[in-house]
Amino acid sequence: MFPYLIGFLVQFPQEKKYYIPALISLSFFVLLAVVVFFIFRKINEKQVEQAKKLEEEIMKKNRFPHTD
């Protein structure tokens, strides 16, 4: 019963030329996702460096606490 249900919901075209536009759009969006991933990774590395500098600055200021 289960294979008949899948056959009813999923239909594959007889002519394989209909796969070409789907393959092109799929590869475009996968490539776009990879590019965006690397852009986010590069931005993240910059933010990590800024956070480390800020942390070091705060630690230097707090090394000798002020006495009032």
N, C-alpha and C positions, 0 to 999 in steps of 0.2 A: 504494500500500500504506500509506503514512504517514497519509493522511486517514482510512482505515478504522480504524487503530489509535487515533487521537484520538477518533473517533466511538464507539469501544468503551469508552474510558476516561472520557470526559466526556459526560454526558447532561444535556441541558437540558430542564426541564419544559415541557409544552405550555401549561399555564395560567400566566399571568404573575403571578398573585397569590402564588405561592410565592417570588417575588423580594423581596416587601415585607419580610418578617422579616430576610432576609439584608441588605438595604439598611439597615434600621434598626440592626442590630447592627454592621455595617461602619462606618456613620457615627458611632455611639457610640464605638467603639474608636479611630477616627481622631481624633475630637474629644478623647478622653481622652489620646491620644498627644501631641497638640499642647499640651494643658494641662501635661502632665508635662514636655515639652520646655521650655516657658517657665519652669516652676518650677525646673528644673535650671539654666537659664541665669541666673536671678536669684540662685540660691545661688552659682553660679560667680562672678558679678560681686562678691558680698560676699567670697568667698574671695580673689579677686584683690586687692581693696583691702586685706585683712588681710595678705596676703603683701607688698604694696608697703610698708605701714607697718613690718612686721617687717624688711624688707630695709633700709629707711632707718635704722631704729634700730640695726641691726647695723653699717651703714656708718659711722654717727656714732661708735659705740664704737671701731671699728677705724681711725678717721681718725688718731688719735694713739696709736700702740702704746705699751704700757707697757715700760719698760726695767727689768730686774731686775738 
